[in-house]
Amino acid sequence: MSVIAEIIDTLENKIEKLFTRMSSLEKTNQDLKTELTKTTTIIHNQSLEIETLKKEYEALKIANSLLGSEENKRDTKLKINSLIREIDYCIAQLSD
């Protein structure tokens, strides 16, 4: 009978350790989910900031070439021609 009692005690201890381990893993999992959510938010905000900075960079390149810089002159001319075509199209739409 004492052998069966020892087996039962050992089994109870192992089950208790499993529940403790499971609880610890659930907390770790929840912490990791929270961290993932925060990281995802940070990545999204940084992506938006990168897009904004790219647009500002393009605007600065155009402004720089308008001021006489030779580096981006071709891009600026293409952009100006594109804007002129859009304006002409709008004028034509208003005329009709």
DAFENJO-V595899 format. One record per residue. N is the residue number from 1. PSI is psi in whole degrees, 0 to 359 (none if undefined). OMEGA is omega in whole degrees, -180 to 180 (NA if undefined). D_FIRST is the distance of its C-alpha to the first C-alpha in Angstrom with 1 decimal. Layout:
((N | PSI | OMEGA | D_FIRST) (N | PSI | OMEGA | D_FIRST))
This chain:
((1 | 325 | -178 | 0.0) (2 | 332 | 177 | 3.8) (3 | 318 | 179 | 5.4) (4 | 322 | 179 | 5.3) (5 | 319 | 178 | 6.4) (6 | 318 | 179 | 8.8) (7 | 317 | 179 | 10.1) (8 | 317 | 178 | 10.7) (9 | 316 | 178 | 12.5) (10 | 316 | 179 | 14.4) (11 | 317 | 178 | 15.4) (12 | 318 | 178 | 16.6) (13 | 317 | 180 | 18.5) (14 | 320 | 179 | 20.1) (15 | 318 | 178 | 21.1) (16 | 317 | 178 | 22.5) (17 | 321 | 178 | 24.5) (18 | 316 | 179 | 25.7) (19 | 321 | 178 | 27.0) (20 | 315 | 180 | 28.7) (21 | 318 | 180 | 30.2) (22 | 318 | 179 | 31.3) (23 | 317 | 179 | 32.9) (24 | 317 | 180 | 34.7) (25 | 324 | 178 | 36.0) (26 | 319 | 178 | 37.3) (27 | 316 | 178 | 39.2) (28 | 317 | 179 | 40.6) (29 | 317 | 179 | 41.6) (30 | 319 | 178 | 43.4) (31 | 319 | 179 | 45.1) (32 | 323 | 177 | 46.3) (33 | 318 | 178 | 47.6) (34 | 316 | 179 | 49.5) (35 | 321 | 178 | 50.9) (36 | 318 | 179 | 51.9) (37 | 315 | 179 | 53.8) (38 | 316 | -179 | 55.6) (39 | 320 | 178 | 56.5) (40 | 319 | 178 | 57.8) (41 | 316 | 179 | 60.0) (42 | 316 | -180 | 61.3) (43 | 317 | 179 | 62.1) (44 | 314 | 180 | 63.9) (45 | 320 | 179 | 65.9) (46 | 325 | 177 | 66.9) (47 | 317 | 177 | 67.9) (48 | 319 | 179 | 70.2) (49 | 321 | 178 | 71.6) (50 | 316 | 179 | 72.3) (51 | 318 | 179 | 74.1) (52 | 316 | 180 | 76.2) (53 | 325 | 176 | 77.0) (54 | 317 | 179 | 78.0) (55 | 318 | 178 | 80.4) (56 | 320 | 179 | 81.8) (57 | 315 | 179 | 82.3) (58 | 318 | 179 | 84.2) (59 | 320 | 178 | 86.4) (60 | 324 | 177 | 87.1) (61 | 316 | -180 | 88.0) (62 | 316 | 179 | 90.5) (63 | 321 | 180 | 91.9) (64 | 318 | -180 | 92.3) (65 | 330 | 176 | 94.1) (66 | 333 | 180 | 96.4) (67 | 0 | 175 | 97.3) (68 | 6 | 178 | 98.7) (69 | 136 | -178 | 95.8) (70 | 343 | -173 | 96.4) (71 | 314 | -173 | 92.7) (72 | 27 | -175 | 91.8) (73 | 318 | -179 | 95.2) (74 | 315 | 179 | 94.5) (75 | 320 | -180 | 91.4) (76 | 317 | 179 | 93.3) (77 | 317 | 179 | 96.2) (78 | 319 | 180 | 93.8) (79 | 317 | 179 | 92.2) (80 | 316 | 178 | 95.6) (81 | 320 | 178 | 96.8) (82 | 317 | 178 | 93.7) (83 | 320 | 178 | 94.2) (84 | 317 | 178 | 97.9) (85 | 319 | 179 | 97.0) (86 | 319 | 178 | 94.6) (87 | 316 | 178 | 97.4) (88 | 319 | 179 | 99.9) (89 | 318 | 178 | 97.6) (90 | 319 | 178 | 97.1) (91 | 318 | 179 | 100.9) (92 | 322 | 179 | 101.4) (93 | 321 | 179 | 98.9) (94 | 329 | -180 | 100.7) (95 | 327 | -178 | 104.1) (96 | none | NA | 103.1))
